[in-house]
């Protein structure tokens, strides 16, 4: 029983880490695109 709980917990942590990393990547990409779009008119 303990092993099952540990397995599901590690799976949950892995999933959360994956989502967190994806969020960072997408956030950076979208932020960069928005930044470039906002920056261009001022040139």
C-alpha positions as CSV (number, residue, x, y, z in Angstrom):
1,X,0.0,0.0,0.0
2,X,2.8,2.5,0.9
3,X,4.6,1.7,-2.4
4,X,1.4,2.5,-4.3
5,X,1.0,5.8,-2.5
6,X,4.7,6.7,-3.2
7,X,4.3,5.8,-6.9
8,X,1.3,7.9,-7.4
9,X,3.0,10.8,-5.4
10,X,6.1,10.6,-7.6
11,X,3.9,10.5,-10.7
12,X,2.0,13.6,-9.5
13,X,5.3,15.4,-8.8
14,X,6.6,14.5,-12.3
15,X,3.3,15.7,-13.9
16,X,3.4,19.0,-11.9
17,X,7.1,19.5,-12.9
18,X,6.2,18.9,-16.5
19,X,3.3,21.3,-16.4
20,X,5.5,23.9,-14.6
21,X,8.3,23.6,-17.2
22,X,5.8,23.8,-20.1
23,X,4.3,26.9,-18.5
24,X,7.7,28.5,-18.2
25,X,8.5,27.8,-21.8
26,X,5.2,28.9,-23.2
27,X,5.1,32.0,-20.9
28,X,8.6,33.0,-22.0
29,X,7.7,32.5,-25.7
30,X,4.4,34.4,-25.5
31,X,6.0,37.1,-23.3
32,X,8.9,37.5,-25.8
33,X,6.5,37.8,-28.8
34,X,4.4,40.4,-27.0
35,X,7.5,42.3,-26.0
36,X,8.7,42.3,-29.6
37,X,5.3,43.5,-30.8
38,X,5.2,46.3,-28.3
39,X,8.8,47.3,-28.9
40,X,8.6,47.5,-32.7
41,X,6.3,50.6,-33.0
42,X,8.7,52.7,-30.8
43,X,11.6,52.3,-33.2
